[in-house]
Amino acid sequence: MFKNKNISLFLLVTVLSVRAFAQPTLLPAKAAVTNYMQMLMITIAGLLVLVIWILTKVLLMVSQQSLHLSKAGRKVLMIFVMVMGSMFTKKGFAQSTAATTDSITKTVSIDFYGGISYNTFWTMSTVILLELLVIFLLVLFIKNIFRSIYPSEKIILEGKLQSDSWIIKTLHTLDNSLPPWRKYGFYITIVVAVFYFLKFEVWHTGMNPTQEYNAEITAAKIKKIANLASANENIDENTAILLDAAGSAKGKILFAKNCTPCHLAEGQGLVGPNLTDDYWIHGGGIKDIFKTIKYGYPDKGMQSWQTIYSPIQIEELSTYIKTLRGTHPANPKEPQGDLYKEVAAIKDSRTKK
């Protein structure tokens, strides 16, 4: 039926081997469920049989080049493989018979390994080990035959024939040790890697990069707030600047609360001078106004507010007073002091919260 007799012999071996695993085994009721361990071991055994077949084909091809095997020789090799398969088959029949006898007589207790019986486990393990042994022998045969076909090249150096060992010896001579700093540095990295793994993956006592980033952002925000608070407390008549609209609005509240009795609600002046014109007694710049509010002029009825208002509040109040210039309220008080010419003021460059 088959033209290739070698393939026919191999199929016969495979059928006999698989038939051994397929024999019905009577096991106790607790092993009647689907046994994945047994399926896995059968699959491994089948794959190893395939590997043996492939290596056998390779061995035949290599042997033809080296020994010019005859057809009879190849048949002998295939018969050897068939005998190995029959050994597996006999072991399978023995396992089946032993399991059947145990289930009938119930005189011998059956142990289980991963869900399969003691006899089945060790029988299949023996089959797999034998297959691995056959694979090892086939690889060894192929390696030796291949070396006989392709012998190692000889090297002629200075008129002398050198073997491969000369190359190995030369390479060994050139194989110098690493510098101590690099070698021990490598050892240190291994130790650090072990502690790193334990710290972050086992003990979980360290922060991962995302946690470190969030912690740094939080710390930066706290530091920024502290810097702003410190900057606000360090404001004086030499560093005061014009604030934005939000700062001016806060200053308006302070003005309405404490300044209207002397300067009226719109800053037109009553006891105190008019704050809406261009004439100022002690200067009309932001720093001048800050100084006047902070220290006051008690001899002229202007008290000091530095014990009542914080530096930032005095700056906010000064900013609002600057916005009153040129508003022209009703019934303004006559000008007092000297004409003040506005100089380009420095706008607020500080970030406020």
Buried (B, 14 or more C-beta within 10 A) or exposed (E): EEEEEBEEBBEBBBEBBBBBBEBEBEBBEEBEEEBEBBEEBBEBBBEBBEBBBEBBEBBBEBBEEEEEBEEEBBBEBBEEBBEBBBBBBEBBEBBBEBBBEBBEEEEEEBEBEEBBBBBBBBBBEBBBEBBBEBBEEBBEBBEEBEEEEEEEEEEEEEEEEBEEEBEEEEEEEEEEEEEEEEEEEEEEEEEEEEEEEEEEEEEEEEEEEEEEEEEEEEEEEEEEEEEBEEBBEEBBBEBBBBBEEEBBBBBBEBBEEEBBEBBBEBBBBEEBBBBBBBBBBBBBBBBBBBBBBBBBEEEEEBEBBEEEBEBBBBBBBBBBBBBBBEEEBEEBBEBEBEEBEEEEEEEBEBEEE
